Amino acid sequence: MEKDYNLELSLEATPQGLDVARLLAGETLLRLHPHWFIETFVQEAETITADLRDYASDERFRLRYHYHTVSDDLPRLVFEEGPLREIRFYLQGAELHARVCSDHPLAVLEERFGLLLWLRGLREYIRLYLGRSPNTLFFRFLMNRVMLRMNPSQRKISIMIAKITVVEMLLILALVIGFVYFNR
């Protein structure tokens, strides 16, 4: 079965020197799935073997694939082992698309394998490299230095702590403003 996914990401005005295949090389590609623990990762030339564990279902599986670069510096993954046969990224017009081929029904892969979550993670990671604003530079730094080095449970905990910290800061700010306002 094959299906095209529009990643809704325009690469029309890409920055000079942006190489999508290089961005998604190595462990980064697998770490962009929000539920996968990478237990082992072995890269030999263009062949990558990874033993993964899904955080949501606690299911263990292995992916073995060849990582190729096709036209326009876009990656093509040809799987030897795992539920997928191929993922090929390509441009249609100026928008980035992904063609996914599998022997399994894609609806099952979208639900159990988290295919849509993975493609969404890839899209958002590439989006960070399309801009040069201080906001995107900060989040690019945060993703590369902090978030992608964590496993899914560590990410979940750190995001929860960050949210609690923001709420605490807002509460303290409200208390300070209330104190100053009522003690005039």
Order of alpha helices (4+ residues) and beta strands (2+ residues): beta-alpha-alpha-beta-beta-beta-beta-beta-beta-alpha-alpha-alpha
